[in-house]
Amino acid sequence: MDLRTMTYLAVGASFVLYIGIAIVSRARSTGDFYVAGKHVNPLANGMATAADWMSAASFISMAGLIAFLGYGGSVYLMGWTGGYVLLALLLAPYLRKYGKFTVPEFIGDRYYSNAARTVAVICLIFISFTYVAGQMRGVGIVFSRFLEVPVGVGLLIGMGVVFFYAVLGGMKGITYTQVAQYCVLIFAYTVPAVFIALQLTGNPIPQAGLGSQVAGESTYLLDKLDSIVTDLGFRAFTEGNKSTVDMFAITLALMVGTAGLPHVIVRFFTVPRVSDARKSAGYALLFIAILYTTAPAVGAMARYNLINTLQPGEVGSEQGNLEYQERPQWFITWEETGLLGYTDHNGDGRIQYYDDTNPEYAPIAESYGWKGNELSVDRDIMVLANPEIAQLPNWVIALVAAGGIAAALSTAAGLLLVISSSISHDLLKSIIMPGISEKHELAAGRIAAAVAIVIAGYLGYDPPGFVAQVVAFAFGLAAASLFPAILMGIFSKRINKEGAIAGMLTGLIFTFSYILVFKGVFFEPLRDNLPVNWLLGISPEGIGVVGMVLNFIVATVVSRLGDAPPTEVQELVENIRFPGKRLA
Amino acid sequence: MNNKTKADLTAKSYWRTNLRLVAMCLAIWFVVSYGFGILLVEQLNQIRFFGFKLGFWFAQQGSIFTFLILIFFYAWRMNRLDREYGVDENDDEKMHDAETGS
């Protein structure tokens, strides 16, 4: 069977599965729609959280980032997993005990203020739309590459499927679909990794393979990789390019941002008990860690395979580089997508791939007769092209396509749900039309989800220039606005309404402006995005940490100047600290 | 159900014990990721761990494994603490009946 038929089959079968689940688990009440009736088993919730959290970025982009950044890519590995420790220890159990439906609802109740709730809704919507646009884009890319349909058609199909189960099933439908999507995506991710690890190192466990010797040699894989990349002028794989302070700030911003992402937090509202929320965070990280510890192996091995394909002979020797005419089939298919490109600068018909930005390497390259790096490779293709580079069978490639779509759809659905519930529950039910019946609220939730899907689809199809630049926003804003507000709401009884609102706004505005200055969204960046211009040497990706600190300081100072929160709010805080009955 | 009525089983001491536990876990969380994975990475990279440089290993795998252990440890320890203080959910509303819902 050819690759295309196989891919249609794999993706089609996964869609049938998702839709079947959606029909079985339809939402019948607002409780079902927002939090799956709080009936979700902690293990299932762990799986659903893992799928919810691991987006197209984790599935498609992360290993590619690590392949090219090496040690520098560790910020994503640690940053996107360490947040679960914060969630499990600082937020999830208490929010579960609080026991209502949404994150803005907690902020509104704890800070006895609809203004605080509205600020939280704004943060939530901004964070979630930024994210969801990226997911829809991922769906479009996978469709266009593997199913050979135009990006727009791929998007429409993806939107249709999400529409079906998110609108119909709400949180309940999403939860069980995410469980299925987790299984698809983790299988799709690990199978090629096992094959490749086996080929390169003889060890079938990718995590261990990364620390093993290259098959048939006595050199360790990482040492060999370090030497082949440095021979081409690149930085050693196990060494970093970022300053320590920036590594530190980015990792912290990603961790805190993860813990502050509404679509992740809300998953812990769906389990029956507080003790389940604690356990469930552990399961979630376990399922995430299976992919996140495989990713560095995939990244390193992809880089290794890529270089060995392009540089089969000795570096600098005349026959050392691959002849363009003899390039493998995967090279040709990816060239067609424009994500891989070749320009023959020195006219020798061979592919020279090296670091032409490294001044120390320039004289060496010149002595070889190289006139610049001739290969441009988009990082995002590494995971998708990996099975082809390693010459794995077609069914593995089809599986990777289904996995990429599962990762994108599961995250998109989770995001769309928090957007729709913040609109129907936080804005409509609580602020605009308090008298609305449950039936109408449920209908409003469904309509909001449908509208959100259309907007997300549009953003994915025609991303306004800024989509790619604003990913830093989502984490930075979550870290600077929502996380501190929730944390202080649980661990302090003294932070009052004024403090919380002032803190959130400070964190939000500071982080937002800093990113705008360097990334420019609707205009040219005001300053060059270079380390010399950065505040304290912190890049826009890591600036959420400073926003968070400012939030804490402002909230504390402003609260001290005003009165303590009313007694019933202090009671609420006391109550959520005890899983069961409260002690005197 | 061990509804101990010892005088020291107060809300204050429950909360303080919890905070101490959280602080301890977060200290470990900080040391493995920011300490071993970032600040001390160069020193640790002098040490070999199988085919890895140790600092690199902590940054790419070791910290994640430690995070996992930390969460399960905290969940286990807190469940025990809840029972000791009689604040667990089992003698509260029977919410867990729903747990069989897969």
Interface residues (C-beta under 8 A of the other chain):
Chain A: G37 K38 H39 V40 N41 A44 I66 Y71 G73 S74 L77 M78 T81 G82 Y84 V85 A88 L89 L90 P93 Q207 A208 L210 G211 S212 Q213 Y220 L221 L222 D223 T238 G240 T244 M247 F248 T251 L252 P272 R273 V274 S275 D276 R278 K279 A281 G282 L285 L286 A289 Y292 T293 P296 E574 R577 F578 P579 G580 K581 R582 L583 A584
Chain B: L9 T10 A11 Y14 W15 N18 V22 C25 L26 W29 S33 Y34 G37 I38 L39 V41 N45 F49 F50 G51 F52 K53 F56 W57 A59 Q60 Q61 S63 I64 F65 F67 L68 L70 I71 F72 Y74 A75 M78 N79 D82 Y85 G86 V87 D88 E89 N90 D91 D92 M95 H96 A98 E99 T100 G101 S102
